[in-house]
C-alpha cells in the first residue's frame, strides 16, 4: 500500500465523507462526490455560500473518509486551499464534464457560484478490519512528511511479564526482554495500556 | 420523512462515518458499524483506548453521516454519553450478537476493553441531490427540539427585482412583494445572497 494506491481507491469509492470544524468548534460532516483526481492531487467543487466553504476558507483542515467495497477504511488528513484564481474555471469545467449529474444541480451559468478547492499533500491512514490480523498503515504525499502519531508504545520500564500480550485482541505484541507492539496490526484499543502492571505502555 | 425514518435508513446503510473534534480542535472522522438501533436510540461500540473514545468523553459532540443506495445523505448531530455502567455488558453482548465479525476483531474476553456510547436525541438533516428539485429537511428526536439553522432568508429590504430567482440553481424562490426562499429545495449555495442588489438576503 502507498499514498497513490490510497488516492486511487478513494477515486473508486466515489462518494466520500468530508469532516471539518465549524465556527463553534463543532464537528461537521457531509458527502462530496464532485471531485477530480490528479496523480497526486484532488480538486473538489462546492458553492461559495455553503457553511462547508466558510469552514474551508477560515480553517482549512479536513479529514476525508472513504469505505471501499473491500471493507477498507481510507482516511486522508489534509489542509485545503482554493485552487488558483486563474484555474477555477478549468477545474469547474473538468468536474462538471466528468460528472454530468452536477449540471442538474447547478444548471447553465448557475455553476458560477461554485468554488474549487485543491489538496496537493496530506497523510493517508489505511485501516482494514476484514483481515486477520487487522491491518493498518500510514502514507504521506506532496509536501506533507509527518505521519499520524497514534496508538501505543512499550517503554524501557517493561518487566517482561506478558500481561499485555495476553490481553491484546490481535496478538500483535512480540515477546522479548522488552515487549514490542507491531503497529501494523494494532487496533489502538488500549488493552495493553490498561493491563500493564508496570505502567510501561505509553500513549503516542 | 421524519426522524424515525432517517434512523431506519441509517440502519440499512450499516457503515456510517462519525465525525468528532480532537484535542487540537481538528476534525476527526472514522467508520463505525458496531451499532445497535433502538426505536429512537443508537448504541455503538468502541474501545476505551482509542482517540475516538477520548474525544467522545471529553467533548461528546458528534456528527454521523450515512449515504443511502438511493443517493440520500442522512446526517445526525448529537451529543453522546456512555451508556449507564450497569447496561454496558448488555449492550456489548447485543452488538456482538448482531455483528459476528466483531468477535474476530475482539475475540473472547478481549471485548472487555470496549465501551458503549448511547444517543437518545439529536437532529437529523436529510439531503437528496438526486431529485429535481433537490430535497432537504430537518427532524429532531428525543429531548432535542432545536432544528439546524442554515441557509438563507430574504428580509423586508427586498425590492422585488427578481435577481435572486434568476440566479437560483434550483428555482426555489417564490416571487412576491417580498420574494421568499423555499427552504425545502434550497442548496444553501449563496447565489441569491451574492446577486441581491439590495442586500436583502441574510445568512441564517
Interface residues (C-beta under 8 A of the other chain):
Chain A: X15 X17 X19 X20 X21 X25 X26 X27 X28 X29 X30 X31 X47 X48 X49 X50 X51 X61 X62 X63 X64 X65 X67 X73 X75 X77 X101 X104 X105 X106 X107 X110 X111 X113 X127 X129 X130 X132 X134 X150 X152 X167 X168 X169 X170 X187 X188 X189 X190 X191 X193 X194 X203
Chain B: X15 X17 X19 X20 X21 X25 X26 X27 X28 X29 X30 X31 X47 X48 X49 X50 X51 X61 X62 X63 X64 X65 X67 X73 X75 X77 X101 X104 X105 X106 X107 X110 X111 X113 X129 X130 X132 X134 X150 X152 X167 X168 X169 X170 X187 X188 X189 X190 X191 X193 X194 X203
